Amino acid sequence: MGNPDKKIAAVLAATRLYMQQEEEAASAALEAQLASPRPLAEPGQWALSGRIGMMGDRRMMQLRAFSNAR
């Protein structure tokens, strides 16, 4: 049949080679992604309107919280 130690060594070598190839592919994909960054999209009108509303609400809460501190 064969030596079981040789079979185990062959399986371990094949597994190590597979893992090495996967790591190289992942690092190559990461380098490609970092090399060509996508430009950020500008926020839409609804997003800006919501942000302005939240800022106004925070301002009102701050005024309410600190108005009695005098």
FENVENVEN-V367819 format. One record per pair of residues at least 12 apart in sequence whose C-alpha atoms are under 6 Angstrom apart, sorted by sequence separation. I is the first residue (numbers start at 1). J is the second residue. If there is no record, write none. Layout:
I/J  I/J
This chain:
none
